[in-house]
Amino acid sequence: MIRFLSNFQRLRRDSRGGVFIEYLLLCTIVGIGVIVGLATLKEALIGELNDLAQAVGAIICPPGSGGG
């Protein structure tokens, strides 16, 4: 127990690990933001492409034209 407390006190005075933890936290937050942004972009792109496909389909095969 004494050894644990002395190691804990030494770690509190050491600041080298703190900078690494801050960079790790920053990269994690940025990574999560990128993932969420790409997921949102994917959904928007799929919606736009579906709209485009319906518009092209309406030009090629207008409703009521017999289908083909």
C-alpha positions, 0 to 999 in steps of 0.5 A: 500500500505504501508503494502504491501511494508513493507511485501515485504521488510521483505520477501526480508530479509528472506532467509528461503523461498529461499532454499525451492524454490531452492529445488522445482525448482531442483525437478521440473527439475529432474522430467521433465528429468525423464519423458522425459527419460522414454518416450524415453526409452518406444519408444526404447523398443517398437521398439526393441520388434517390431523388435523381433516380426518380426524376430520370425515371419519370423522364424516361418512363412517364406514368401512364405510358404503358411502362416500356 
